[in-house]
Amino acid sequence: MKYPTRFSSSHELTQLPWFDLIDGQLSLDPAVGTSIDVHTHLALAYVLPQKVDLSATHPRTEHYLPLDCALDLDVYANVNFTQFDLTRMKKDLSLGSLTAKGMRTTHTIGNLLSEMRALGVQSSVLLAIDFPFLSDNAGDWLKEARGHEELVVFGSVHPYKPNPEQELDRQVALGARGIKVHPAVQRVHPSAERCLRLSRPGGKRGLPVFWHCGPVGIEPPLGRYLTRVHRYARAIEQCPETTFVLGHTGALEVEEALELQRSFDNVWVEVASQSLTGVRRILERADPEKIMLGSDWPFYHQSMPLAKVLIATDGDAALRSKVLRENAARLLDVPARS
């Protein structure tokens, strides 16, 4: 069946058979079943300590891509940004991280849980990102997420932090279930020796390493250089005991990422930000047991990747179930509720 892929706003996803508006909130037909979103964030703090109340709930979430923005499912997600919204997002992520103002104030556990409930998302993985000093996103998120069984938190140890294994053990003691590495933001080469000294102990502790992987087209030149997919191969080869997740499946280098996934048993992929065509390509070429749903919330509403996966798996219930929940449940060791 042919489905529309262009909408004047995200609310028009109700043109697809799986979505509805209930009390003004995009909701998913419960018949679809639950899902697990392996790629989300809360408000990030850099330099200064976290100023946002991460436990608060606000009437609506200010996603970096606003819900009233025109939406095309068949382009890489950030192509949907207007120049105004792109500038606004970058300001909120940089100077805004020093304050408790702006869009970031709504990027909280309460708002994420509200969206999850409406869309049948049973679990979300929170991916912290930290620098070597000052702010402690991983520690803050781990503490705030206590008591929320729907949330799985991956820690963040910057490879240049003094005593990285000691810091990793601190985060594991707080409940960290994996490690997030973002070469573009953290300014590290994914296969540098310092990164390997983090990936290896992560594997020994049974912690998956979740990478931002691939250039996205809107990052600075250094970030684009560091995230080229071929730069990840050495780490994968040298750390066979470690499970690596290629966030965004290589972004704009999806074919290169798929080659890595097909070549190494310890590589998984997730579909955040990929176009509908990209998602279909991933479903065609990747190991169907190692593909997962991701949204990159609060950059995007969780309905966007759900819509793409639902369209791409139309007519294949078994594959849909694997991508939406079963694969992630196995990797994270959480129950998969249908």
C-alpha positions as CSV (number, residue, x, y, z in Angstrom):
1,M,0.0,0.0,0.0
2,K,1.3,3.5,-0.8
3,Y,1.3,6.0,2.1
4,P,1.8,9.7,2.1
5,T,5.3,10.9,3.2
6,R,5.0,14.7,3.1
7,F,2.9,16.6,5.7
8,S,2.4,20.2,6.5
9,S,3.0,19.4,10.2
10,S,3.7,16.3,12.3
11,H,0.1,16.4,13.4
12,E,-0.9,15.3,9.9
13,L,0.7,11.9,10.6
14,T,-2.9,11.1,11.4
15,Q,-3.3,10.6,7.7
16,L,-1.4,7.3,8.3
17,P,-3.6,4.5,9.7
18,W,-1.6,4.1,13.0
19,F,-1.8,7.6,14.4
20,D,-4.5,9.7,16.0
21,L,-4.8,13.0,17.9
22,I,-6.1,12.5,21.5
23,D,-6.5,15.7,23.6
24,G,-4.2,17.4,21.1
25,Q,-1.4,14.8,21.5
26,L,-0.2,12.5,18.7
27,S,-1.0,9.0,19.8
28,L,-0.4,5.5,18.4
29,D,-3.0,2.8,17.9
30,P,-2.5,0.3,20.7
31,A,-2.9,-2.5,18.2
32,V,0.6,-1.7,16.8
33,G,2.0,-2.9,20.1
34,T,4.8,-1.4,22.2
35,S,8.2,-0.2,21.1
36,I,11.7,0.5,22.6
37,D,13.4,3.7,21.7
38,V,17.2,3.3,22.0
39,H,18.1,6.9,21.2
40,T,16.9,9.7,23.5
41,H,18.4,12.5,25.5
42,L,17.4,14.9,28.2
43,A,18.5,18.6,28.5
44,L,22.3,18.6,28.2
45,A,24.5,20.7,30.4
46,Y,28.1,21.7,29.5
47,V,30.6,23.7,31.6
48,L,28.2,24.7,34.4
49,P,26.2,22.2,36.5
50,Q,22.7,21.2,35.2
51,K,20.2,24.0,35.8
52,V,17.1,22.4,34.3
53,D,14.7,20.5,36.6
54,L,14.9,17.2,34.9
55,S,12.0,15.7,36.8
56,A,9.5,18.5,35.8
57,T,6.6,18.1,33.4
58,H,5.5,20.9,31.1
59,P,2.3,21.2,29.1
60,R,4.2,20.6,25.8
61,T,7.7,19.6,24.7
62,E,9.5,22.1,22.6
63,H,11.2,19.7,20.2
64,Y,14.1,21.1,18.2
65,L,12.1,20.3,15.1
66,P,8.8,21.8,16.0
67,L,5.7,19.8,15.5
68,D,4.1,22.5,13.4
69,C,7.1,22.4,10.9
70,A,6.5,20.8,7.5
71,L,7.7,17.2,7.6
72,D,9.1,15.0,4.9
73,L,9.7,11.4,6.0
74,D,11.9,10.6,2.9
75,V,14.8,12.9,3.6
76,Y,17.4,12.7,6.3
77,A,15.6,14.2,9.3
78,N,17.6,17.4,9.7
79,V,16.7,18.5,6.2
80,N,13.3,19.4,7.6
81,F,14.8,22.2,9.7
82,T,14.2,25.7,8.5
83,Q,17.2,28.0,8.9
84,F,15.4,29.8,11.8
85,D,14.8,26.5,13.7
86,L,18.4,25.3,13.0
87,T,19.9,28.5,14.4
88,R,17.5,28.3,17.4
89,M,18.5,24.7,18.1
90,K,22.3,25.4,18.0
91,K,21.9,28.4,20.3
92,D,19.9,26.3,22.8
93,L,22.5,23.5,22.7
94,S,25.5,25.9,23.2
95,L,24.9,29.1,25.1
96,G,21.5,27.8,26.3
97,S,23.2,25.0,28.2
98,L,24.5,27.6,30.7
99,T,20.9,28.5,31.7
100,A,17.6,27.1,32.8
101,K,15.8,28.9,29.9
102,G,14.7,28.1,26.4
103,M,13.5,24.9,24.8
104,R,15.7,22.8,27.0
105,T,13.6,23.4,30.0
106,T,11.0,21.0,28.5
107,H,13.5,18.3,27.7
108,T,12.7,16.4,30.9
109,I,11.8,13.0,32.2
110,G,8.2,14.0,32.7
111,N,7.8,15.2,29.2
112,L,9.5,12.2,27.7
113,L,7.4,9.8,29.7
114,S,4.2,11.7,28.5
115,E,5.2,11.2,24.9
116,M,6.1,7.6,25.5
117,R,2.7,6.8,27.0
118,A,0.8,8.3,24.1
119,L,2.9,6.4,21.5
120,G,3.1,3.0,23.3
121,V,6.9,3.3,23.9
122,Q,7.6,0.9,26.7
123,S,11.2,1.9,27.3
124,S,13.6,4.7,26.2
125,V,17.4,4.7,26.4
126,L,18.8,8.0,27.7
127,L,22.2,8.7,26.1
128,A,24.3,11.1,28.1
129,I,27.2,13.1,26.6
130,D,30.0,14.6,28.7
131,F,33.2,16.4,28.5
132,P,36.3,15.5,30.6
133,F,35.5,18.1,33.3
134,L,32.8,20.2,34.9
135,S,29.2,19.1,34.1
136,D,28.1,15.6,34.8
137,N,25.2,14.7,32.6
138,A,25.6,11.0,33.2
139,G,25.5,11.3,36.9
140,D,22.6,13.7,36.9
141,W,20.5,11.6,34.6
142,L,21.3,8.4,36.4
143,K,20.1,9.9,39.7
144,E,17.0,11.5,38.2
145,A,16.0,8.2,36.4
146,R,15.9,6.1,39.6
147,G,12.5,4.6,40.1
148,H,11.6,4.9,36.4
149,E,11.8,1.4,35.1
150,E,10.8,2.7,31.7
151,L,14.2,4.5,31.4
152,V,17.5,2.8,30.6
153,V,20.5,5.1,31.1
154,F,23.8,4.9,29.2
155,G,26.7,6.6,30.9
156,S,29.3,8.9,29.3
157,V,33.0,8.8,30.1
158,H,35.1,11.1,28.0
159,P,38.1,9.3,26.8
160,Y,40.3,12.1,28.0
161,K,38.9,12.2,31.5
162,P,41.5,11.2,34.1
163,N,41.0,7.7,35.4
164,P,38.3,6.8,32.9
165,E,37.8,3.2,34.2
166,Q,37.3,4.6,37.7
167,E,34.6,7.0,36.3
168,L,33.1,4.1,34.4
169,D,32.7,2.1,37.5
170,R,31.2,5.1,39.3
171,Q,28.5,5.3,36.7
172,V,27.9,1.6,36.6
173,A,27.4,1.7,40.4
174,L,24.7,4.4,39.8
175,G,23.0,2.1,37.3
176,A,24.6,2.8,33.8
177,R,23.7,0.1,31.3
178,G,26.0,1.1,28.5
179,I,28.4,3.9,27.2
180,K,27.6,6.7,24.9
181,V,30.4,8.2,22.7
182,H,29.7,11.2,20.4
183,P,32.9,11.9,18.4
184,A,31.6,15.1,16.9
185,V,30.5,16.7,20.2
186,Q,33.3,15.2,22.3
187,R,36.0,15.9,19.7
188,V,37.5,12.4,19.8
189,H,38.5,9.9,17.1
190,P,36.4,6.7,17.6
191,S,39.4,4.4,17.0
192,A,42.0,6.5,18.9
193,E,43.9,4.5,21.6
194,R,42.1,6.5,24.3
195,C,38.7,5.5,23.0
196,L,39.9,1.9,22.8
197,R,40.9,2.0,26.4
198,L,37.3,2.8,27.2
199,S,35.6,0.4,24.7
200,R,37.6,-2.6,25.9
201,P,36.7,-2.3,29.6
202,G,33.1,-1.6,28.5
203,G,33.0,-4.9,26.7
204,K,34.5,-6.7,29.7
205,R,31.7,-5.3,31.9
206,G,29.0,-6.2,29.4
207,L,28.3,-2.6,28.5
208,P,27.3,-1.9,24.9
209,V,29.0,1.2,23.4
210,F,26.5,3.4,21.6
211,W,28.3,5.6,19.0
212,H,27.0,8.6,17.1
213,C,28.1,7.3,13.7
214,G,28.4,9.2,10.5
215,P,28.3,12.8,9.2
216,V,24.9,14.5,9.3
217,G,25.7,17.6,7.2
218,I,25.0,20.3,9.7
219,E,28.0,19.7,12.1
220,P,31.3,21.7,12.0
221,P,34.0,20.4,9.6
222,L,36.0,18.7,12.5
223,G,32.9,16.8,13.6
224,R,32.2,15.7,10.1
225,Y,35.8,14.5,9.8
226,L,35.7,12.5,13.1
227,T,32.4,10.8,12.3
228,R,33.2,9.4,8.9
229,V,32.1,5.7,9.1
230,H,35.5,4.2,8.1
231,R,37.1,5.7,11.2
232,Y,35.1,3.3,13.4
233,A,36.4,0.1,11.8
234,R,39.6,-0.2,13.8
235,A,37.8,-0.1,17.2
236,I,35.3,-2.7,16.0
237,E,38.2,-5.0,14.9
238,Q,40.2,-4.5,18.0
239,C,37.4,-4.9,20.5
240,P,35.6,-8.1,19.5
241,E,34.1,-8.6,23.0
242,T,32.4,-5.2,22.9
243,T,29.0,-4.7,21.3
244,F,28.9,-1.5,19.3
245,V,25.7,0.3,18.2
246,L,26.0,2.5,15.2
247,G,23.7,5.4,16.0
248,H,21.9,6.7,12.9
249,T,23.3,3.7,10.9
250,G,26.1,6.0,9.6
251,A,23.8,8.9,9.0
252,L,24.6,10.1,5.5
253,E,27.0,7.2,5.0
254,V,24.4,4.5,5.5
255,E,25.9,2.1,2.9
256,E,29.3,2.2,4.6
257,A,27.7,1.5,8.0
258,L,25.8,-1.4,6.6
259,E,29.0,-2.9,5.3
260,L,30.4,-2.7,8.9
261,Q,27.3,-4.3,10.3
262,R,27.4,-7.2,7.8
263,S,31.1,-7.7,8.4
264,F,31.3,-7.9,12.2
265,D,29.1,-9.9,14.6
266,N,29.5,-7.3,17.3
267,V,27.8,-4.4,15.4
268,W,24.2,-3.3,15.7
269,V,22.4,-0.4,14.0
270,E,19.5,1.9,14.9
271,V,17.4,4.0,12.5
272,A,17.2,7.5,14.2
273,S,17.0,10.3,11.6
274,Q,17.3,8.0,8.5
275,S,15.0,8.8,5.6
276,L,12.2,6.3,4.8
277,T,14.4,5.2,1.9
278,G,17.3,4.7,4.3
279,V,15.1,2.7,6.7
280,R,14.0,0.4,3.9
281,R,17.7,0.0,2.8
282,I,18.6,-0.9,6.4
283,L,15.8,-3.5,6.6
284,E,16.9,-5.0,3.3
285,R,20.6,-5.3,4.0
286,A,21.3,-5.4,7.8
287,D,21.0,-8.4,10.1
288,P,17.3,-8.3,11.0
289,E,18.2,-9.4,14.5
290,K,20.3,-6.3,15.1
291,I,18.2,-3.4,13.9
292,M,16.6,-1.1,16.5
293,L,14.2,1.9,16.7
294,G,15.7,5.3,17.7
295,S,14.2,8.8,17.7
296,D,16.9,11.2,18.9
297,W,14.3,12.8,21.2
298,P,14.0,15.8,21.9
299,F,15.5,16.7,18.6
300,Y,12.5,14.9,17.0
301,H,9.1,13.7,18.1
302,Q,9.1,9.9,18.6
303,S,6.3,9.6,16.1
304,M,8.7,10.3,13.2
305,P,10.8,7.1,13.3
306,L,7.8,5.1,14.3
307,A,6.0,6.3,11.1
308,K,8.9,5.3,9.0
309,V,9.3,1.8,10.5
310,L,5.6,1.2,10.3
311,I,5.5,2.1,6.6
312,A,8.6,0.2,5.8
313,T,7.5,-3.0,7.6
314,D,3.9,-2.9,6.3
315,G,2.9,-6.5,5.6
316,D,5.8,-8.0,7.6
317,A,4.6,-8.3,11.2
318,A,7.6,-10.4,12.3
319,L,10.2,-7.9,11.1
320,R,8.2,-5.0,12.6
321,S,8.1,-6.7,16.0
322,K,11.9,-7.3,15.9
323,V,12.7,-3.7,15.0
324,L,10.2,-2.0,17.3
325,R,11.0,-4.0,20.4
326,E,12.4,-7.6,20.3
327,N,15.9,-6.8,19.3
328,A,16.4,-3.9,21.7
329,A,14.8,-6.0,24.5
330,R,17.4,-8.7,23.9
331,L,20.3,-6.3,23.8
332,L,19.2,-4.4,26.9
333,D,17.9,-7.4,28.8
334,V,14.5,-6.0,29.4
335,P,11.1,-7.6,28.8
336,A,9.5,-7.0,25.4
337,R,5.8,-6.3,26.0
338,S,3.7,-6.7,22.9
